[in-house]
Amino acid sequence: MRVKGWRSILADYVAGAARAPYQPGTADCALFAAGAVDAITGSDHRRVWAGRYRCVTGGQRILRRAGHADVAALVAAHLPEVPVAYARPGDLAALSGTDGLALGVVQGEGIYVLTPAGLATVPLLTALRAFRVG
């Protein structure tokens, strides 16, 4: 369930994340997406993963050890999947990244993604999968 005022909470969260330097295990696409879920629902999933890895490969290794093939499989274990065309603001999206699948936050016709170069927006229809938040 989405908390009251989630849109402004999410906007503040995204603005803050845009200022943080990219760092796997601290500020990366997966933790960015988990932080968005926290902003929208009040349910913090970051604490389980944050600080446990320092590179993308290390994060992928931890995911596999936990039984998830990739970040999309991890999200699918917690959130219902929806067709990409039906994703709404605040939902999560999985898309192709330079190191495998990446996660982002749907914001209408686009997806916010946290990359080593900073916060970017890509078209929604580039997503491979989408997941309903709340």
N, C-alpha and C positions, 0 to 999 in steps of 0.2 A: 504494500500500500504506500502511496506517495504521501509525504508529509505536507501539511498546509504551508503554502508559500514556497514550495519546492523550486519553482522557476527562478525566483530571485536568489535562493540559496545556491542553486546550480550555477547561475550566472556569476556569482561571487567566487564560487569554487573554481570555475574555469578561468576567470581572470587571474586568480592567485596562481593556478597551475601554469599559466602562460609565462609567469615571471620566474618560475623555478627552473634552474638548469637541469637538463636531461641527465639522469644518472640511473642506470639499471639497478633495481633493488630499492630505490628511493623515489625516483620520479621517472617513470617509464610509461609506455602505453597501457600496460595491464594495471598498474597501480593507479594511473589516471582514471581508467574506466571504473575501477573499484571505488575510488574516491567519489566519482559521480553517483554511483549507486548509494553510497553513504549520504551524500548531499540530498538525494531524492527521497530516500526511504528511512534514513537514520540507522541503517544496518551496516556496520563497518566490517568489510571483508579484507581490508588491507593488512590488518595486524597479523594475520596468518602468514603472509608472504613477504611483507616489507622487511628489508634488511637481511634477508636470507641468501641473497645472491648479489654479485657485483658486475656481472656481465650477462648478456642475453643468453649465451650458451649455458651458463650456470642456472639461469631461471628456467630454461627449457628442461634441463636435467632434473630440477626439483619437481617440475610439473609431471614429467614422466614417472618419477618415483612415486608420486601421489596418485598415479593411475590415469593421468590425462595426457592425451596425445599432443595437445597444443592448447593455447589460451582459449580458443573457441570451445573446445571440449570441456574445459574448466567452467566456463560461463554456462554452457548447456547443462551442466550438472546442477546449476543453481537457479537458472532463469528459463522460462519457456521460450522456445524459438518461434519467431513469426516470419512471414515472408518479408523480404527486404522492402518491397513496395508499401508495406503496411507499417513499417517502423515509424514511430512518432517521436517528437522531441523528448530527450532523456533516455531513450532506449539505447542499448549497446549494439555496436556493429563490429563484425570481424571482416578484415580486408587483407589483401596481400601486402606484405611489407618487405623490406630489404632482407630481413632475417627470418622469414616465415610469416605466419599470420600475426596481424597486429589488431589491437582493439581501439575503438573510438566511441564517441558519444554523439548520437544523432541529434541534430539541431535543425530540423526541417528538411530542406532539400540537400543538406550537406552533413558531413560528419566532422566533428572536432577530433583531431588526432595529435598526440604528443610525440614529437620526433626529436632526434638529436639536434635538428636545426631550430626547434621550438614548436609552438602550437601552429597547426596548419588546419585548413579546411579542405576536404575532398568531397566530390559529389556522392550523394547517398547511393546512387545506383552502381558505384564501384564496389560496394559491400558484397561479400560472398554470403554472409549470414547476418541475421539480426535477432536480438533477444529483448523481450519485453521486461522493462523495469517497473515494478509496482503494478 
